[in-house]
Every structure is written in structure tokens, then in C-alpha cells.
Amino acid sequence: MQFTVHHKDKKSGARTGTIETDHGIINTPVFMPVGTAGSVKGVHQKELIHDIDARIILGNTYHLYLRPGIELIEKAGGIHNFINWHRPVLTDSGGYQVFSLADNCKLTEEGAHFSSHIDGSKHLFTPENTVNIQRSIGADLIMALDECTPYPCEYKQAKKSMELTHRWLKRGIDQYRQTKALYGSDQAFIPIVQGSVYKDLRVQSAETIASYNMKANAIGGLSVGEPVDEMYRMIGEVVSVLPENKPRYLMGVGTPANILEAVARGIDMFDCVIPTRNGRNGMLFTFQGIINIKNKKWIHDLSSLDPDGTSFVDKYYSKAYLRHLIISNEMLGAQIASIHNLAFYIQLMKTAKEKIENENFSKWKNKIVSSLSKRL
């Protein structure tokens, strides 16, 4: 994996770049649709490529490990072949899902002991075997096993958790360096900054992560309930430490406004379930603001979903029709809303890139952020 910075905004930390992988080039800043179990819910791979133009998607180690299982993915020749997606893939280590979904989760120095939320079977994730599992999955970008603390979190707990994450990181990197990719494509291993909302812990963690000189770095443990000002402050502290010549990935964030504010602080990569999860429940993101398509005001509105949208669904379907589908619990409604929201997020990143390169990102961002959060 190679990362090149192409342009820096003079009034903020925003920048554009390219990440080169064996499965394609990713232009940054980039939003990655979440395909947790090898599927972006309700969206075909064909639509991801030709209509949404997603350059990379995200899968989850916890879910893929439990179902369909690593043996089947290996038999298929890796995740790209199994799901017929031949653009880049990033896999999370599954740590967050172990803590949030699994039953009877217990952390030890060895790793995370847990029972499957599917059938109750017992498993252990360690820094080493999560590397091995992600080797078997075959993603282009693979994540270190870490512990994500909740919010609020006492300083003592945050420090203890961060130190465990750092010890696990050393073991994960050792395992990564002692093993090889299985399918002839390079894999980049990405460490994760933790430390809750405590400046000294975040700085210490960023310094530790940066010292390993991996090809990219991530920021975890944010957007877990803390005020947005705290999130932005922590992003700023971490970015000031992480090297400029490596892509910075902010995990699990967030709303369109969150993402633009993070771009302004120097973040390059994002993922979040909001566009698909909220879309399935009738929330549409547009450049004019947020639409709750379930509201009665849209019953007779035969105008297109978004006149400024780039997806075919924006021009092809009306608000009234989509409302009818969502209210009727028709699967097509969730699919249309998901395609629209993902296309909007991708378009938002492309527009941000253009504004950075044209030297008017900050002015545009400051103006549009209020519109993006407005309820229509």
C-alpha cells in the first residue's frame, strides 16, 4: 500500500490524496460503506460500483469469522472472490463487536473470551489470531485488535484500557510481520489510537502508534456518546501527533457534518452504518438537509428525492413513492433509501476533494455544515 498527499488546504488541515492497493486506487478523503458480513445491506455490488461509485468497502472480522466461517472464505480464494467485489476491502478486527454483541465477554491479557451471539459457542480473539483470521479473509487493509472504552469512562479505566491495547498491538504487529498474505495481494496492518477523551492519553497513544511506522493509522473510541466538541478536540490532538505521510482513518464516524469537520482536521478515511441503517428507517441525507420520509408532508410530494443527487434513484423515484414503500415496509424502500444515502456520502467526499483542490474548502464547509444538519 502506498499513500500520496496531493493537495493541502491552506486554511485548515484538510488534504487530498491517493491510497494505492493491489485491488485499486482510493481517492481521499473517502467514505467506506459498511459491508459487515460481506454485504452492504440492501445494495448489490453492481450498484456499489456503477451507481454509488464506492472505491472501498468495509467488512467485519467478528461476523465473517462466525458466519460464513473462515474455511469457506479460504475455499473461495478470499473475500474478494467470495463476494465478487474486486475493489479494495478493509476489515475491522472485530474487537468492538465482541464487546458490544457477544455474550459473556471477558478480557484478559491473552485476549477477548466470548460466546457467539448466534449459537452461544465459545471463542477467543487474540492479537495474533485476529491477524491470522484477517489473513484468511484477505482484505487489503486489516486492523489491530483493540479495546474500545465506553463514554463516560474514568481516567483510570481509560489508561488501563489504552495500555492493554498497546500491549496487544505489539503482539499483533509481531504476528503480522511473521506471516504472509495468502492470495498474492499485499495487506497493510493498521494500529488504532485509544484514550477516551483525555488529552494526555490520546497523545501518548498516538505517539506509541506512530512509533511502529505502519502504513496507515486509525483513531478509535470516538462517536461513542461523547459531545461532538470533545470528539473534535480529540481528533485535533491526535492528528497533531500522527505522521502526515500516512493516511488517517477515523473509525465509525459519522454524520455528514461530523465527517466534514473531521476532514477539516486532517482525517482521510471514514466508515459508518448511519447512511444504510438510518436509510432503512426512512432518513434521507441531502445537500438541503435531512428528510424524514415518513412524515406526512411528503405524502403527495411527487418531486424527485434529491435534485442535486447523482444516483439514479434520486431522479427515478419520487418522495411520495419512497414514503409509500417505507410506510408499507416494502424491501424496495429500504434499498432505494440506502442507495441514495450512500451515493450522497460518496458525492459529499468528492465535492470536499474538489473544494480542497480549488482552495475554497473552509468557506464551503462552514456554509454547508448548517444545511446538512437542518431538518426539512
Secondary structure as the mmCIF struct_conf table of DSSP 4:
data_model
#
loop_
_struct_conf.conf_type_id
_struct_conf.id
_struct_conf.beg_label_comp_id
_struct_conf.beg_label_asym_id
_struct_conf.beg_label_seq_id
_struct_conf.end_label_comp_id
_struct_conf.end_label_asym_id
_struct_conf.end_label_seq_id
STRN STRN1 GLN A 2 LYS A 8
BEND BEND1 LYS A 10 GLY A 13
STRN STRN2 ARG A 15 THR A 21
TURN_TY1_P TURN_TY1_P1 ASP A 22 HIS A 23
STRN STRN3 GLY A 24 THR A 28
BEND BEND2 PRO A 29 PRO A 29
STRN STRN4 VAL A 30 MET A 32
STRN STRN5 VAL A 34 VAL A 34
TURN_TY1_P TURN_TY1_P2 THR A 36 ALA A 37
BEND BEND3 GLY A 38 SER A 39
TURN_TY1_P TURN_TY1_P3 LYS A 41 GLY A 42
HELX_RH_AL_P HELX_RH_AL_P1 GLN A 45 GLU A 47
HELX_RH_PI_P HELX_RH_PI_P1 LEU A 48 ILE A 52
BEND BEND4 ARG A 55 ARG A 55
STRN STRN6 ILE A 57 ASN A 60
HELX_RH_AL_P HELX_RH_AL_P2 THR A 61 LEU A 66
TURN_TY1_P TURN_TY1_P4 ARG A 67 PRO A 68
HELX_RH_AL_P HELX_RH_AL_P3 ILE A 70 ALA A 76
TURN_TY1_P TURN_TY1_P5 GLY A 77 GLY A 77
BEND BEND5 GLY A 78 GLY A 78
HELX_RH_AL_P HELX_RH_AL_P4 ILE A 79 ILE A 83
TURN_TY1_P TURN_TY1_P6 ASN A 84 ASN A 84
BEND BEND6 ARG A 87 ARG A 87
STRN STRN7 VAL A 89 ASP A 92
BEND BEND7 GLY A 94 GLY A 94
HELX_RH_AL_P HELX_RH_AL_P5 GLY A 95 SER A 100
TURN_TY1_P TURN_TY1_P7 LEU A 101 LEU A 101
BEND BEND8 ALA A 102 ALA A 102
STRN STRN8 ASP A 103 LEU A 107
BEND BEND9 GLU A 109 GLU A 110
STRN STRN9 ALA A 112 SER A 115
TURN_TY1_P TURN_TY1_P8 HIS A 117 ASP A 119
STRN STRN10 LYS A 122 PHE A 125
HELX_RH_AL_P HELX_RH_AL_P6 PRO A 127 ILE A 137
TURN_TY1_P TURN_TY1_P9 GLY A 138 GLY A 138
BEND BEND10 ASP A 140 ASP A 140
STRN STRN11 LEU A 141 MET A 143
BEND BEND11 TYR A 151 PRO A 152
HELX_RH_AL_P HELX_RH_AL_P7 TYR A 155 GLN A 178
BEND BEND12 THR A 179 THR A 179
BEND BEND13 LEU A 182 SER A 185
STRN STRN12 ALA A 188 ILE A 190
STRN STRN13 ILE A 192 VAL A 193
TURN_TY1_P TURN_TY1_P10 SER A 196 VAL A 197
HELX_RH_AL_P HELX_RH_AL_P8 LYS A 199 SER A 211
TURN_TY1_P TURN_TY1_P11 TYR A 212 TYR A 212
BEND BEND14 LYS A 215 LYS A 215
STRN STRN14 ASN A 217 ILE A 219
BEND BEND15 GLY A 221 GLY A 221
BEND BEND16 SER A 223 GLU A 226
HELX_RH_AL_P HELX_RH_AL_P9 VAL A 228 VAL A 239
TURN_TY1_P TURN_TY1_P12 SER A 240 VAL A 241
BEND BEND17 LEU A 242 LEU A 242
TURN_TY1_P TURN_TY1_P13 GLU A 244 ASN A 245
BEND BEND18 LYS A 246 LYS A 246
STRN STRN15 ARG A 248 LEU A 250
TURN_TY1_P TURN_TY1_P14 MET A 251 GLY A 252
HELX_RH_AL_P HELX_RH_AL_P10 PRO A 256 ALA A 264
TURN_TY1_P TURN_TY1_P15 ARG A 265 GLY A 266
STRN STRN16 MET A 269 ASP A 271
BEND BEND19 VAL A 273 VAL A 273
HELX_RH_AL_P HELX_RH_AL_P11 ILE A 274 ARG A 280
TURN_TY1_P TURN_TY1_P16 ASN A 281 GLY A 282
STRN STRN17 MET A 283 PHE A 285
BEND BEND20 PHE A 287 GLN A 288
STRN STRN18 ILE A 290 ASN A 292
TURN_TY1_P TURN_TY1_P17 ILE A 293 LYS A 294
BEND BEND21 ASN A 295 ASN A 295
HELX_RH_3T_P HELX_RH_3T_P1 LYS A 296 TRP A 298
TURN_TY1_P TURN_TY1_P18 ILE A 299 HIS A 300
BEND BEND22 SER A 303 SER A 303
STRN STRN19 SER A 304 SER A 304
BEND BEND23 LEU A 305 LEU A 305
TURN_TY1_P TURN_TY1_P19 PRO A 307 ASP A 308
BEND BEND24 SER A 311 SER A 311
HELX_RH_AL_P HELX_RH_AL_P12 PHE A 312 TYR A 316
BEND BEND25 TYR A 317 TYR A 317
STRN STRN20 SER A 318 SER A 318
HELX_RH_AL_P HELX_RH_AL_P13 LYS A 319 ILE A 327
TURN_TY1_P TURN_TY1_P20 SER A 328 ASN A 329
HELX_RH_AL_P HELX_RH_AL_P14 MET A 331 GLU A 357
TURN_TY1_P TURN_TY1_P21 ASN A 358 GLU A 359
HELX_RH_AL_P HELX_RH_AL_P15 PHE A 361 LEU A 372
TURN_TY1_P TURN_TY1_P22 SER A 373 SER A 373
STRN STRN21 ARG A 375 ARG A 375
#
